[in-house]
Structure formats: C-alpha cells, structure tokens
Amino acid sequence: MSEHPSETTLPPVPDPVDLSTTRVRTDDWPTQATDTIVKVVGTASDKVTGPVTTAARAIVFGLFAAILGTTALVLVSILAVRLLNNYLPDSVFGEEHVWAAHLLIGLAFSGVALVLWAKRKPRSDEG
C-alpha cells in the first residue's frame, strides 16, 4: 500500500473578513436596478415608438384633412349650384334652369382641371 502524506496539498483558507465594518449599501440596489431598466426600456421605446407615432399621426391627420377638404368642396359646389339657379335669368334659360347651373359649375371644374393638367410634370421614361 502506498502511504499518504499527512499534509494536505490544498492552500490554507484565508481568515474570514469581518463585514460589519465595511459599508456596502444594499438597501439602494433595487432602486438602481429599476432606474436602469426604466432608462433602457425608455430609450428603446423612444427609438421604436417615436417614428411609428409620427407616421400614425401623419396618416390620421392626412385622412382628416382629405375628408374635410372633400366635404368642403362638395358643400361649396352645392352652394354654387343653388346660387346660380337662383340668379340665372328666366328669360334666357327658361323656368327650369338647374341644368344651366350644373353646366356652368361643370365647365368651371373642367377649366380648373385643364389648368392643373397643363401644369403637371410628364413622367420620365425610365425603362
């Protein structure tokens, strides 16, 4: 049988440290961890939801403006037809002359459309 040395080869254990004299703030770490998490999540949230919120607002306000613009255009058209119908002379257009009011408003819209069509920029052929 082989003989075992009576000495161990493990290093000696250091003396225990007295922690009662050291000042470790263990009461503040939950607050610090929470603040760090809130800061990281807030930064990520700002980077992601900021542009999404801006795009959503642009879509909502754009649709709202389009609906209001369309409504205003329809109401102004109705007003113009009714005013023309009231003030067109009966001697020229006859007793029933709503058709003439519609014709004049249609010509006005067609004139505006032709002016806008003439101002458009033609597409460049990229093929």
Residue pairs with C-beta under 8 A, 6 or more apart in sequence:
77 105
77 109
80 101
80 105
80 108
81 98
81 101
81 102
81 105
82 101
84 100
84 101
84 104
84 105
85 97
85 98
85 101
88 97
88 100
88 101
90 97
93 100
